[in-house]
Amino acid sequence: MKLKKLYKNTQIFKIALGIAIVVVGYIASVFYTQMRGLDSSVDLITNSTETQLELEKILSTISMYESNLRGYIITKDESYIKNRFLRRGEIDQNILKIKELVASNPNRVKDIERLNKLIDHRFDLFRETLLLSKSKYFDSVIFNKKLQESNSFTESMKTFVYKTINAEGDKIKVHNVNHQFELEDSIISAFLLVILTLLILLLSFNKTNVDVVELKKANDEMKFLNLSFTNAEKIAGFGHWKINIETGLYTFSDNFYRLLGEEPNAFEPKLENLNKYIHRDDLENVIQSHKDSLISYEPTSLTFRFVLTNGEIKYIKSVGSFTQNSKGEMIKTGVNHDITEQYVKTLKLEESNTELKSINEELESFNNIVSHDLQEPLHKIQMFISRIGDNDKETISEQGKTYLSKIGISANKMQALLIDLVNYSRTIKGDKVFEEVNLNDIVNVVIDDLSSSIDDKKAVIEVGSLPTIKGISFQIDQLFVNLITNSLKYSKDTIAPQINIYIEDIGIDEFYNDKLILDSDYHKIVIRDNGIGFKQEYADKIFMLFQRLETSPKYSGTGLGLAICKKIVDNHHGYITVQSEPNIGTTFYVFMPKEI
């Protein structure tokens, strides 16, 4: 009322008008200064917001790589890591953008340099974990320690990043306060200028229009980012959720609803509305674990099942952790990942392992039967044939003697076959304990064991300097027994067997099944003889079970000896090949790894 009376007073109004005319220039300059201050505040807020966004992108990318690595470790499915896994292109772009944003802040520049080093180390841990998971000699203790180290480092890196994000959030709060005060002053100045002059009105309108355009542009960019993140959730098969501990309000992403077989926003995001989708056998554990974490602020990691309205069951991996928002409120954020496909593959793998265990048990039973139960009747047959031949040879007819001889030969062949079957099964089932094996010592022992056969054939065996390898001792022994026996068995009648065993360098163009064999990776062991040989077209056939070439009946055999050799070499991750020519001889090449 007092202001109204003063306004109606002519003298006061004139004085006020005169003062207004005098100060109009001053007000205009003040208004201009305030507008510049607003621009500066907007730039600072935008800078901090973009910095936070780029940091969130980095964490999102690291989380995606962790998810891919977990998927690969669980399933061994190369699709998780074959495309952009462990490529730093996007992260390097994020770091470069952040450096541009914080270039004027020396402390923040140091923080970003430190973050870059943390990311380098995290990628080193990614690679080390991946190599350990792919190692042929998997050490679960080392692997678990590496996983623990990776998880701990990721948490510490997240803490550091969120500390930086919160620092930027604090800056935004300060800038917002300053911005608010400047805006209030600007409104007062604008109001005065609108009353005093049309020019002020036009300038104010123009500035407002500029602000609206910038705001619309920022909103469009935010919509695009939200759309990109939604598409990423669809592609990766995960949905995110969060709960504000202070307010108790939940938020579900669009793809979170899709994981439930529902359309986005099909129901209000509440824990009670979600319960009906959780498998009843998992419900109590899931709810209790979640509620306990809201009290202790401990991260959660759960695997459970969703039951969709159409009856379909999905296996879900849900992880959640806590952080504070810019208001200081505690927020739990989580990600639900659909692991149904990986889970089913894991179940099938377990079933296969069970079946394999059963097969191994049957094989062990077979070995026992072959080693004992089948050998015993053969021993008795051989014993009785010998007794009949010794005691009744005068009374047996010539035809009877012929029959007895054939029975004895058949029994001996059967015994040899059973022994070879046992040896072959040992190469499959035997304990694969690798140790240092001196091949010269092995060959010398084999030659000593075969000395009787070597003397009978008047064979000459020359052995060069052989390497020491990592191998299974009894299998390496069996390998050379079979190869030397093979050379003795298939020797010529008129020429004494000549067997040479030595190593030679691997050529630059040696292949096995299109795989290049390098001298730096393998030893090349040569076993060459001057026996009857065979046509090269049969080179692959001789390593197959029960496969014998059409040779004279005097060359006895079961067709298992070279199959055993191939299995032994396979057990050592090596290769065996053969070159032969009829009436010239045969050369076996054994490639053994220098490192197992």
C-alpha positions in Angstrom: 0.0 0.0 0.0 2.8 2.4 0.8 4.5 1.7 -2.5 1.2 2.3 -4.3 0.8 5.7 -2.6 4.3 6.7 -3.4 3.7 5.6 -7.1 0.6 7.8 -7.2 2.5 10.8 -5.8 3.4 13.1 -8.8 6.5 14.6 -7.3 7.9 11.2 -6.3 7.1 9.8 -9.7 8.9 12.6 -11.4 11.9 12.2 -9.2 11.9 8.4 -9.9 11.5 9.1 -13.6 14.5 11.5 -13.6 16.6 9.0 -11.6 15.5 6.2 -14.1 16.7 8.3 -17.0 20.0 9.0 -15.4 20.6 5.4 -14.4 19.3 3.8 -17.5 22.8 3.6 -19.0 24.2 2.2 -15.8 21.4 -0.4 -15.6 22.1 -1.4 -19.2 25.8 -2.0 -18.5 25.0 -3.9 -15.3 22.4 -6.1 -17.2 25.0 -6.8 -19.9 27.6 -7.8 -17.3 25.0 -10.1 -15.6 24.2 -11.7 -19.0 27.9 -12.5 -19.5 28.0 -14.0 -16.0 25.1 -16.2 -16.9 26.9 -17.4 -20.0 30.0 -18.2 -18.0 27.9 -20.2 -15.4 26.2 -22.2 -18.1 29.5 -23.0 -19.7 30.9 -24.2 -16.3 27.9 -26.3 -15.6 27.9 -27.8 -19.1 31.7 -28.5 -18.7 31.2 -30.3 -15.4 28.2 -32.3 -16.7 30.0 -33.4 -19.8 33.0 -34.4 -17.6 30.7 -36.5 -15.4 29.1 -38.1 -18.5 32.5 -39.0 -20.1 33.6 -40.6 -16.8 30.3 -42.6 -16.6 31.0 -43.8 -20.2 34.4 -45.1 -19.1 32.9 -47.0 -16.2 30.2 -48.3 -18.5 32.7 -49.6 -21.0 34.9 -51.2 -18.3 31.7 -52.9 -16.9 30.8 -54.1 -20.3 34.3 -55.7 -20.8 34.0 -57.3 -17.4 30.7 -58.8 -18.3 32.1 -60.1 -21.6 35.1 -61.6 -19.8 32.7 -63.3 -17.3 30.6 -64.6 -20.1 33.7 -66.0 -21.8 35.0 -67.6 -18.5 31.7 -69.3 -17.8 31.0 -70.5 -21.4 34.3 -70.4 -23.3 32.2 -68.8 -26.0 34.6 -66.8 -28.2 31.8 -64.5 -29.3 32.1 -62.6 -26.1 35.6 -61.4 -26.9 36.1 -61.6 -30.6 34.9 -58.2 -31.7 35.9 -55.0 -29.8 36.9 -56.7 -26.6 40.0 -55.0 -24.9 40.1 -52.3 -27.6 40.6 -48.9 -26.0 39.4 -46.7 -28.9 36.2 -45.5 -27.2 37.9 -45.0 -23.8 40.8 -43.1 -25.4 38.3 -40.8 -27.0 36.6 -40.3 -23.6 39.9 -39.5 -22.0 40.8 -37.1 -24.7 37.4 -35.3 -24.4 37.8 -35.1 -20.6 41.3 -33.6 -20.9 39.8 -30.9 -23.2 37.1 -30.2 -20.7 39.4 -30.0 -17.6 42.4 -28.3 -19.4 42.0 -25.2 -17.3 42.0 -27.1 -14.0 45.5 -28.4 -13.1 44.3 -30.6 -10.2 41.7 -32.3 -12.4 44.3 -32.8 -15.2 46.4 -34.7 -12.6 43.3 -36.8 -11.7 42.7 -37.7 -15.3 46.4 -38.7 -15.8 46.1 -41.0 -12.8 42.8 -42.4 -14.1 44.5 -43.1 -17.5 47.2 -45.1 -15.6 44.5 -47.0 -13.7 42.8 -47.9 -16.9 46.1 -49.1 -18.4 46.5 -51.4 -15.4 42.9 -52.6 -15.6 43.4 -53.6 -19.2 46.6 -55.4 -18.2 44.5 -57.3 -15.6 41.9 -58.1 -18.3 44.6 -59.6 -20.5 46.2 -61.5 -17.7 42.8 -63.0 -16.6 42.0 -63.9 -20.2 45.3 -65.6 -20.7 44.9 -67.6 -17.5 41.4 -68.7 -18.5 42.8 -69.8 -21.9 45.8 -71.6 -20.4 46.1 -75.3 -21.2 47.3 -75.8 -17.7 44.6 -74.1 -15.7 45.5 -73.2 -12.1 42.4 -72.4 -10.3 44.2 -70.9 -7.3 46.2 -68.4 -9.4 43.1 -67.7 -11.5 40.9 -67.0 -8.5 43.6 -64.7 -7.0 43.7 -62.9 -10.3 40.0 -62.5 -10.3 40.1 -61.2 -6.7 42.8 -58.8 -7.7 40.8 -57.6 -10.7 37.6 -57.1 -8.7 39.5 -55.2 -5.9 41.2 -53.0 -8.5 38.0 -52.3 -10.3 36.3 -51.3 -7.1 39.2 -49.0 -6.2 39.1 -47.5 -9.7 35.3 -47.0 -9.4 35.8 -45.3 -6.0 38.4 -43.0 -7.6 36.2 -42.2 -10.6 33.1 -41.6 -8.5 35.2 -39.4 -6.2 36.0 -37.3 -9.3 32.4 -37.4 -10.5 31.2 -36.3 -7.0 33.8 -33.5 -7.1 32.4 -32.4 -10.4 28.9 -32.7 -8.9 30.0 -30.4 -6.1 31.3 -27.9 -8.6 27.9 -28.1 -10.4 26.1 -27.4 -7.1 28.3 -24.3 -6.5 27.8 -23.1 -10.1 24.1 -23.7 -9.8 23.9 -21.5 -6.7 25.9 -18.7 -8.4 23.8 -19.1 -11.4 20.7 -18.8 -9.4 21.8 -15.5 -7.8 22.9 -14.1 -11.1 19.7 -15.1 -12.7 17.7 -13.4 -9.9 19.7 -10.2 -10.4 19.2 -10.4 -14.1 15.5 -10.7 -13.7 15.4 -7.6 -11.6 17.6 -5.7 -14.1 15.5 -7.0 -17.0 12.3 -5.9 -15.3 13.7 -2.4 -14.8 15.0 -2.2 -18.3 11.7 -3.4 -19.7 9.9 -0.6 -17.9 12.5 2.0 -18.7 13.4 1.2 -22.3 12.2 -0.9 -25.2 15.9 -1.7 -26.0 16.3 -3.6 -22.8 13.2 -5.5 -23.7 14.6 -6.6 -27.0 18.0 -7.5 -25.6 16.3 -9.6 -22.8 14.1 -11.3 -25.3 17.1 -12.1 -27.6 19.1 -13.6 -24.7 16.2 -15.7 -23.5 15.7 -17.0 -27.0 19.4 -18.0 -27.2 19.1 -19.8 -23.8 16.1 -21.7 -25.1 17.9 -22.9 -28.2 20.9 -24.1 -26.2 18.6 -25.9 -23.8 16.7 -27.6 -26.6 20.0 -28.7 -28.1 21.2 -30.1 -24.8 17.8 -32.0 -24.4 18.2 -33.5 -27.9 21.7 -34.7 -27.1 20.5 -36.2 -23.8 17.6 -38.0 -25.6 20.1 -39.4 -28.1 22.4 -40.7 -25.3 19.4 -42.3 -23.6 18.4 -44.0 -26.8 22.0 -45.3 -27.4 22.1 -46.7 -23.9 18.7 -48.4 -24.3 19.9 -50.0 -27.6 23.1 -51.1 -25.8 21.0 -52.8 -23.2 19.0 -54.7 -25.8 22.1 -55.9 -27.6 23.9 -57.0 -24.5 20.8 -58.6 -23.0 20.8 -56.7 -19.7 18.6 -54.2 -17.9 19.4 -51.9 -15.1 17.6 -50.7 -12.0 18.2 -48.5 -9.0 16.6 -47.6 -5.7 17.0 -44.4 -3.7 17.5 -45.5 -0.1 16.3 -42.2 1.3 13.0 -42.1 -0.7 12.5 -45.9 -1.3 11.7 -45.2 -4.9 12.7 -47.8 -7.6 13.6 -47.1 -11.2 13.6 -49.8 -13.9 15.0 -49.4 -17.4 13.0 -50.3 -20.5 15.0 -53.4 -21.1 14.5 -54.5 -17.5 10.8 -54.8 -18.3 11.6 -56.7 -21.5 13.7 -59.3 -19.6 10.4 -60.0 -17.8 8.5 -60.4 -21.1 6.7 -57.1 -20.5 6.5 -53.8 -22.4 8.4 -50.8 -20.8 6.5 -49.3 -17.9 4.0 -52.2 -17.8 3.8 -51.8 -14.0 4.9 -49.5 -11.3 8.5 -50.1 -10.4 8.2 -51.6 -7.0 9.7 -54.6 -5.4 6.3 -56.0 -4.6 5.3 -55.9 -8.2 8.5 -57.8 -9.2 8.0 -60.7 -6.8 5.6 -62.6 -9.0 8.2 -62.9 -11.7 10.9 -64.5 -9.4 10.8 -68.3 -9.2 9.2 -69.3 -6.0 12.3 -71.4 -5.0 14.5 -68.4 -5.4 12.2 -65.7 -4.1 13.0 -65.8 -0.3 16.8 -65.8 -0.9 16.6 -63.0 -3.4 14.4 -60.7 -1.3 16.3 -61.4 1.9 19.7 -60.7 0.3 18.5 -57.5 -1.3 16.9 -56.2 2.0 20.0 -57.1 4.0 22.2 -55.2 1.6 20.0 -52.1 2.0 21.0 -52.1 5.7 24.7 -53.1 5.4 25.4 -51.3 2.0 27.2 -54.4 0.9 27.3 -55.2 -2.8 25.2 -58.1 -4.0 25.7 -60.8 -6.7 22.9 -63.3 -7.2 21.9 -65.8 -9.8 18.2 -66.7 -9.9 15.3 -67.4 -12.2 12.6 -65.3 -13.7 9.3 -67.0 -14.7 7.6 -65.1 -17.5 3.9 -65.0 -17.9 4.1 -67.5 -20.8 5.9 -70.0 -18.6 9.3 -69.4 -20.0 12.2 -69.5 -17.5 15.1 -67.2 -17.7 18.3 -67.4 -15.7 19.4 -64.0 -14.4 22.7 -62.8 -13.0 22.0 -59.7 -10.9 24.8 -57.5 -9.4 24.3 -54.4 -7.4 26.4 -51.8 -5.6 26.0 -48.6 -3.7 27.0 -45.0 -4.3 25.8 -41.5 -3.4 24.2 -39.1 -5.8 24.9 -35.4 -6.0 22.5 -34.7 -3.1 24.4 -37.1 -0.8 21.6 -39.7 -1.0 22.6 -43.3 -0.9 21.7 -45.1 -4.2 21.8 -48.8 -5.0 22.3 -49.4 -8.7 22.1 -52.9 -10.2 22.3 -54.7 -13.5 20.3 -57.8 -14.4 21.9 -59.9 -17.2 20.1 -62.7 -19.0 22.5 -65.7 -18.8 20.0 -68.4 -19.9 22.0 -69.5 -22.9 25.3 -69.7 -21.0 23.6 -71.5 -18.1 22.0 -74.1 -20.4 25.4 -74.6 -22.0 27.0 -75.1 -18.6 24.3 -77.7 -17.7 25.0 -79.6 -20.9 28.7 -79.4 -20.2 28.2 -80.9 -16.7 26.0 -83.7 -18.3 28.8 -84.4 -20.8 31.4 -84.5 -17.9 29.2 -87.0 -16.1 28.8 -89.1 -19.2 32.6 -88.9 -19.8 33.2 -90.1 -16.2 30.9 -93.0 -16.8 32.7 -93.9 -20.0 36.1 -93.7 -18.2 34.7 -96.1 -15.5 33.6 -98.5 -18.2 37.0 -98.2 -19.9 38.7 -99.0 -16.6 36.4 -102.0 -16.2 37.3 -103.1 -19.7 41.0 -102.8 -18.9 40.6 -105.0 -15.9 38.7 -107.6 -18.0 41.3 -107.5 -20.8 44.3 -107.5 -18.3 43.1 -110.4 -16.2 39.8 -112.2 -17.1 40.6 -112.6 -20.8 44.3 -113.3 -20.3 43.7 -116.3 -18.0 41.9 -118.5 -20.5 44.6 -117.8 -23.1 47.3 -118.8 -20.6 45.5 -122.1 -20.0 45.0 -122.7 -23.8 48.7 -122.1 -24.4 49.7 -124.3 -21.4 47.5 -127.3 -22.5 48.7 -127.0 -26.1 52.3 -127.1 -24.9 51.6 -130.2 -22.7 49.8 -132.0 -25.5 52.7 -131.3 -27.8 55.3 -132.5 -25.2 53.5 -135.6 -23.9 51.4 -136.9 -26.8 53.4 -135.7 -29.9 54.1 -139.4 -30.8 50.5 -140.4 -30.9 49.1 -137.3 -32.6 48.5 -137.4 -36.3 50.1 -134.9 -38.6 46.8 -133.3 -39.2 46.3 -133.0 -35.4 49.8 -131.4 -35.0 48.8 -128.9 -37.7 45.6 -128.0 -35.9 47.5 -127.7 -32.6 50.0 -125.3 -34.3 47.2 -123.2 -35.7 45.5 -123.0 -32.3 48.8 -121.9 -30.7 49.3 -119.2 -33.3 45.8 -117.9 -32.9 46.1 -117.9 -29.1 49.4 -116.0 -29.4 47.8 -113.5 -31.8 44.9 -113.1 -29.4 47.3 -112.4 -26.5 49.2 -109.8 -28.5 45.9 -108.1 -29.4 44.8 -108.0 -25.8 48.2 -106.6 -24.7 48.0 -103.9 -27.4 44.4 -103.0 -26.4 45.5 -102.5 -22.8 48.5 -100.4 -24.0 46.2 -98.3 -26.2 43.6 -97.7 -23.4 46.5 -96.7 -21.1 47.4 -93.9 -23.5 43.8 -92.7 -23.2 43.1 -93.2 -19.5 46.5 -93.1 -17.9 47.6 -90.3 -15.6 49.2 -87.5 -17.7 52.0 -86.4 -15.4 54.6 -84.5 -17.3 58.2 -84.5 -16.2 61.7 -84.1 -17.6 62.4 -87.1 -19.9 65.9 -87.7 -21.4 65.2 -89.4 -24.8 68.6 -90.9 -25.0 68.1 -92.7 -21.6 64.7 -93.9 -22.8 66.0 -95.2 -26.1 68.9 -97.0 -24.5 66.6 -98.8 -22.1 64.3 -99.8 -25.0 67.2 -101.1 -27.0 68.3 -103.1 -24.0 64.8 -104.5 -23.5 64.6 -105.5 -27.2 68.1 -106.9 -27.3 67.0 -110.4 -28.0 64.9 -109.4 -31.0 67.7 -107.1 -32.2 70.3 -109.9 -32.0 68.0 -112.4 -33.8 67.6 -109.9 -36.7 71.3 -108.9 -36.5 70.0 -105.3 -36.5 72.2 -102.2 -36.3 70.7 -99.3 -34.4 72.4 -95.9 -34.4 71.2 -93.3 -32.0 72.2 -89.6 -32.3 72.1 -87.0 -29.5 68.5 -86.7 -28.5 66.9 -83.8 -26.5 65.3 -83.8 -23.1 61.6 -83.0 -23.3 58.6 -82.6 -21.0 56.7 -85.9 -21.3 55.0 -88.9 -19.7 57.8 -91.3 -19.2 56.1 -94.6 -19.6 54.3 -93.4 -22.7 57.5 -92.1 -24.3 59.0 -95.5 -23.5 56.0 -97.3 -25.2 56.4 -94.9 -28.3 60.0 -96.0 -29.0 59.3 -99.6 -28.2 56.5 -99.7 -30.9 58.5 -97.7 -33.5 61.7 -99.8 -33.1 59.6 -103.1 -33.0 57.8 -102.0 -36.1 61.2 -101.5 -37.9 62.4 -104.9 -36.8 59.2 -106.6 -37.7 59.0 -105.2 -41.2 62.6 -105.7 -42.2 63.9 -107.5 -45.3 64.8 -111.2 -45.2 68.1 -110.8 -47.0 69.4 -107.5 -45.5 70.1 -106.8 -41.8 67.9 -104.0 -40.4 69.6 -100.6 -40.2 67.7 -98.2 -37.8 68.8 -94.6 -37.3 67.3 -92.4 -34.6 68.3 -88.7 -34.5 67.0 -85.2 -34.6 67.1 -82.7 -37.4 66.2 -79.0 -37.9 62.7 -78.2 -39.0 62.4 -76.5 -42.5 60.8 -73.2 -43.0 57.8 -74.7 -44.9 56.9 -77.8 -42.9 53.1 -78.1 -42.2 50.8 -80.6 -40.5 47.2 -80.3 -41.5 47.8 -76.8 -42.8 49.4 -75.8 -39.5 52.9 -74.3 -39.8 55.5 -76.2 -37.6 58.2 -73.9 -36.3 61.7 -75.0 -35.2 61.4 -72.7 -32.2 58.4 -74.6 -31.0 59.1 -78.3 -31.7 61.8 -81.0 -31.7 61.9 -83.1 -34.9 62.8 -86.7 -34.1 63.5 -89.0 -37.0 63.3 -92.9 -36.9 64.5 -94.2 -40.3 64.8 -97.9 -41.4 65.7 -99.9 -44.5 62.8 -102.3 -44.3 60.2 -103.4 -46.8 58.4 -100.0 -46.8 54.9 -99.4 -48.2 53.1 -97.2 -50.7 52.9 -93.6 -49.5 49.1 -93.5 -50.3 48.7 -95.6 -47.1 50.5 -93.2 -44.9 47.4 -92.0 -43.0 45.8 -95.5 -42.8 48.6 -97.1 -40.8 47.9 -94.9 -37.7 44.2 -96.0 -37.5 43.0 -98.6 -35.1 43.1 -102.2 -36.4 44.4 -101.1 -39.8 47.0 -103.3 -41.3 48.5 -103.1 -44.8 48.2 -106.1 -47.1 51.6 -107.7 -46.4 52.8 -111.2 -46.4 51.2 -113.4 -43.6 54.7 -113.8 -42.1 54.5 -110.2 -40.9 52.2 -110.6 -37.9 50.6 -107.7 -36.1 47.4 -106.5 -34.4 47.0 -103.1 -36.2 47.3 -101.2 -32.9 51.0 -100.5 -32.5 51.2 -97.3 -34.7 47.7 -96.2 -33.4 49.2 -96.3 -29.9 52.1 -94.2 -31.2 49.8 -91.6 -32.6 47.8 -91.4 -29.4 50.9 -91.0 -27.3 52.1 -88.2 -29.6 48.7 -86.5 -29.4 48.8 -86.7 -25.6 52.0 -84.7 -25.8 50.4 -82.1 -28.1 52.7 -83.2 -30.9 52.5 -84.7 -34.4 53.7 -87.8 -36.1 54.0 -88.3 -39.9 55.6 -91.0 -42.1 57.4 -91.2 -45.4 57.9 -94.6 -47.1 58.7 -96.3 -50.4 58.3 -100.0 -51.1 61.6 -102.0 -50.8 63.5 -98.8 -49.8 62.4 -98.2 -46.2 60.3 -96.1 -43.9 61.0 -92.9 -42.0 58.8 -91.7 -39.1 58.9 -88.0 -38.1 57.9 -87.2 -34.5 57.4 -83.5 -33.6 57.5 -83.0 -29.9 56.8 -79.5 -28.3 59.8 -77.9 -26.6 57.4 -76.4 -24.0 54.2 -78.0 -22.7 
